[in-house]
Amino acid sequence: MSLQRQILDAEKHYQERLRAFETENVEPGGIVLVGSSHLEWFDGGRFLPGRRFVNRGIASDRLGIGDRGVLHRLDISVFDCQPSFIVFKNGANDLGELSRTGTPSMREICDAYDRVVEAIRVGAPRTPLLIVNEMPTAGRFAGVSPLVPPLNQHILQVANRHACGHMDFFCEIVDVAGELRSELTTDGLHFNDEGYALFAAKLDEYLPPMRAGADDRR
């Protein structure tokens, strides 16, 4: 697939997801997942049954440098949902663009990350926010891996500055070469079932405790 076709498909998918969000009837108090493909393709009902997730992941989405991205959709993706908890994970696609083309710069990516987190804290100041750091890559995506630790260092600083939760999943899944462990991925970037099972187990450590006998889906 050509790069132009990928860009067109990403734009189409982005708009389709936004239209789906507009028509979805969301009950307040859910756990909002906002990010790109790692979260869109996370089947929360399967891996963490009983939790009520509102999935606002969009595959190929970026932080918001340009006309689309998380920064430009926070109302419909987060604030309108009136969540009880927010999980934010994004940045891989910006790093992928940097790896392929040399732009945007790491500084621009970090600045965009700052703007997203700041906007979430302003728009939902009392809602707990968990920031998940970015993942190592492998195979045909291995060129992204060296860029991940610098962004993750910045992500930790952002979490500390805004008193957000910080989930370091990178260290759980990186191999000795600094790449994504092969048994956890379908293509060197996305998780398989084993990868998502690990992700779910780690994520559950940070989510609010479920009340005995209760079901978060209600």
PyMOL commands that set and color helices and strands:
alter all, ss='L'
color gray80, all
select helices_A, chain A and resi 3-23+37-40+44-47+70-72+74-77+79-81+92-101+106-123+139-161+170-173+182-184+193-204
alter helices_A, ss='H'
color red, helices_A
select strands_A, chain A and resi 31-35+53-57+85-89+129-132+165-167
alter strands_A, ss='S'
color yellow, strands_A
deselect
rebuild
show_as cartoon
